[in-house]
Amino acid sequence: KAYINLIRQGYRVFAPKILKTVFRFNKFKKILNPLFPGYIFVGLLPDQSWTKINYTYGVKKILKFNEKLCFLPTSFLE
């Protein structure tokens, strides 16, 4: 829900997934699972506000360390 709502607001969103093989009902099946369950990454433009993210339906909170936002290199999202 958060992923879709953030995209609707114009944010670039990255939620990496991994292909996992599971055994269900006597068969092997490949399914896509989130690589980091419960986390999504948001790419912000320099002039884009991040305050709306906290009030987006589906977002619990923004990850911070010592009250500062956590930023990843742009190459990570690309």
C-alpha positions as CSV (number, residue, x, y, z in Angstrom):
1,K,0.0,0.0,0.0
2,A,2.8,2.4,0.9
3,Y,4.6,1.6,-2.4
4,I,1.5,2.5,-4.5
5,N,0.6,5.6,-2.5
6,L,4.2,7.0,-2.7
7,I,4.3,6.5,-6.5
8,R,0.9,8.3,-6.8
9,Q,2.5,11.3,-5.0
10,G,5.4,11.4,-7.4
11,Y,8.2,9.7,-5.4
12,R,10.6,7.3,-7.0
13,V,10.2,4.1,-5.0
14,F,12.5,1.0,-4.8
15,A,11.4,-2.2,-3.1
16,P,13.9,-5.0,-4.1
17,K,12.6,-8.5,-4.4
18,I,14.3,-11.9,-4.5
19,L,13.2,-15.1,-6.3
20,K,12.8,-17.8,-3.7
21,T,12.1,-21.5,-4.2
22,V,9.6,-22.9,-1.7
23,F,8.1,-26.4,-1.3
24,R,4.3,-26.3,-1.1
25,F,1.7,-28.9,-1.7
26,N,4.3,-31.5,-2.7
27,K,5.7,-29.2,-5.4
28,F,8.5,-26.7,-5.8
29,K,7.4,-23.2,-6.6
30,K,9.3,-20.0,-7.3
31,I,7.9,-16.9,-5.6
32,L,9.0,-13.3,-5.4
33,N,9.7,-12.1,-1.8
34,P,10.8,-8.7,-0.6
35,L,14.5,-8.6,0.0
36,F,14.0,-6.3,3.0
37,P,10.5,-7.1,4.4
38,G,8.9,-4.0,5.8
39,Y,11.2,-1.5,4.1
40,I,11.0,0.5,0.9
41,F,13.5,3.0,-0.4
42,V,12.4,6.4,-1.7
43,G,14.4,8.5,-4.1
44,L,14.0,12.2,-3.5
45,L,14.8,15.0,-5.9
46,P,16.7,18.0,-4.4
47,D,13.6,20.2,-4.4
48,Q,11.2,17.4,-3.2
49,S,9.8,17.5,0.3
50,W,10.0,14.4,2.4
51,T,7.6,15.4,5.1
52,K,4.5,14.0,3.2
53,I,6.1,10.5,3.4
54,N,5.3,10.2,7.1
55,Y,1.6,10.9,6.5
56,T,1.3,8.5,3.6
57,Y,-1.1,5.6,4.1
58,G,0.9,2.4,4.6
59,V,4.1,4.2,5.9
60,K,4.8,3.5,9.6
61,K,7.8,5.9,9.9
62,I,10.9,7.2,8.2
63,L,14.1,5.6,9.3
64,K,16.3,8.1,11.1
65,F,19.5,8.0,13.1
66,N,20.0,10.7,15.8
67,E,17.0,12.6,14.3
68,K,18.7,12.8,10.9
69,L,17.4,11.1,7.8
70,C,19.3,8.2,6.3
71,F,20.5,8.8,2.8
72,L,21.9,6.2,0.4
73,P,24.0,6.9,-2.7
74,T,21.9,7.7,-5.8
75,S,23.6,4.8,-7.6
76,F,21.9,2.4,-5.1
77,L,18.4,3.3,-6.4
78,E,19.5,3.3,-10.0
